[in-house]
Amino acid sequence: MWRYTALPVKVAILDARACIPVLIFVLYWSWTTAYVAFFGILFFTVISWFGLTVPAVVRLMRRVLVGPVRPAVPAWQKRRLA
C-alpha cells in the first residue's frame, strides 16, 4: 500500500505537474496557451526522462548559477581584517 508513495505522481505517462499547463490551455483556448502547454509537457517529460523532479532541477540550476565556490560562512560574518 505504501510502496509507491515516494515516487512522482503520474497521469498516464505524464508527470502530474505537466497537467497544469494543459489545464491552463483547456480553460483559456488560444495558440499562445497551446504553445505554453506543449513546451510545458515537453519540459516535464525531458526532466522526468533524466530522472529528475522540479525541485531537483531548481537545485541544479542554482548550482550552475552560483558556481563551484560555496563558502561556509556568510559574507556578513567574515572577519576581513583579522
C-alpha positions as CSV (number, residue, x, y, z in Angstrom):
1,M,0.0,0.0,0.0
2,W,2.7,2.5,0.9
3,R,5.2,1.1,-1.6
4,Y,5.0,3.9,-4.3
5,T,4.4,6.9,-2.1
6,A,7.9,8.4,-2.7
7,L,7.6,8.2,-6.5
8,P,6.5,11.2,-8.5
9,V,2.8,11.3,-9.3
10,K,2.0,10.4,-12.9
11,V,-1.2,10.7,-15.0
12,A,-0.8,8.0,-17.7
13,I,2.8,8.6,-18.9
14,L,3.0,12.3,-18.0
15,D,4.2,13.8,-14.8
16,A,1.2,15.3,-12.9
17,R,2.9,18.7,-12.9
18,A,2.7,18.6,-16.7
19,C,-1.1,18.7,-16.5
20,I,-1.0,22.3,-15.1
21,P,-0.2,23.9,-18.5
22,V,-2.7,21.6,-20.1
23,L,-5.4,22.8,-17.6
24,I,-4.5,26.4,-18.4
25,F,-4.9,25.6,-22.1
26,V,-8.3,23.9,-21.6
27,L,-9.5,26.9,-19.6
28,Y,-8.3,29.5,-22.0
29,W,-8.0,28.4,-25.6
30,S,-5.5,30.3,-27.7
31,W,-2.5,29.5,-29.7
32,T,-0.2,31.1,-27.1
33,T,-1.5,28.8,-24.3
34,A,-1.3,25.8,-26.7
35,Y,2.4,26.6,-27.2
36,V,2.9,27.0,-23.4
37,A,1.1,23.7,-22.8
38,F,3.2,21.9,-25.4
39,F,6.5,23.3,-24.1
40,G,5.4,22.6,-20.5
41,I,4.7,19.0,-21.3
42,L,8.0,18.7,-23.2
43,F,9.9,20.2,-20.3
44,F,8.4,17.9,-17.7
45,T,8.9,14.9,-20.0
46,V,12.5,15.7,-20.5
47,I,13.3,16.2,-16.8
48,S,11.4,13.0,-15.9
49,W,13.3,11.1,-18.7
50,F,16.6,12.2,-16.9
51,G,15.1,11.0,-13.6
52,L,14.8,14.4,-12.0
53,T,12.0,16.3,-10.3
54,V,11.2,20.0,-10.4
55,P,12.9,20.7,-7.0
56,A,16.0,18.8,-8.2
57,V,16.1,20.9,-11.4
58,V,15.8,24.1,-9.4
59,R,18.7,23.0,-7.2
60,L,20.7,22.0,-10.3
61,M,20.2,25.5,-11.9
62,R,21.1,27.2,-8.6
63,R,24.3,25.2,-8.5
64,V,25.1,26.2,-12.1
65,L,24.5,29.9,-11.4
66,V,26.4,30.0,-8.1
67,G,29.4,28.1,-9.3
68,P,31.9,25.9,-7.5
69,V,32.6,28.3,-4.6
70,R,30.2,27.7,-1.7
71,P,31.5,29.5,1.4
72,A,30.5,28.0,4.7
73,V,30.5,31.4,6.5
74,P,28.0,34.0,5.3
75,A,29.6,37.2,3.9
76,W,28.4,39.4,6.8
77,Q,30.1,37.2,9.4
78,K,33.5,37.0,7.7
79,R,36.4,38.7,9.6
80,R,38.1,40.6,6.8
81,L,40.9,42.4,8.5
82,A,41.7,39.9,11.3
